[in-house]
Amino acid sequence: MSGSGDLEGGIRARLNAALREATRARDAIAVSALRSALAAISNAEAVPASDRVGPRTSSPHVAGAVAGLGAAEVPRVGLSEAEISGIVRAEAAERLDAAAGYERSGRGARAARLRCEAAVLAAIIGRGTG
């Protein structure tokens, strides 16, 4: 489930703890990487619009809007630790791929920043394996 990782010290909990530390330390590179990874996890948990179930009563005030308390609430998709790990690994890999592109185009500073972000994410994944 999506919340169980927080209670067991899973990846999401490590990401959140690292985000708090990076924010306190004013480490913009780490904050950027960690927020992005947490957002990617949240996006993966979102229920596609076509899969939403619930009352189809529309509001008389807004066309197509659902009416009633909680009518638009849908439980999020639960992700396993392996799925969350895959998302964070993909985020790190995307940064490394982009860094290579920046390096080829002569933007070494941007490439270095992306490599640092990838290292922050890799460290989070690495902490759970030891």
ABEGO torsion letter per residue (X at the ends): XAAAAAAAGBAAAAAAAAAAAAAAAGBAAAAAAAAAAAAAAAAAABBBAAABBEBABBBAABBGBBBEBGAABBBBBBBBAAAAAAAAAAAAAAAAAAAAAAAAAGBAAAAAAAAAAAAAAAAAAAAAAX
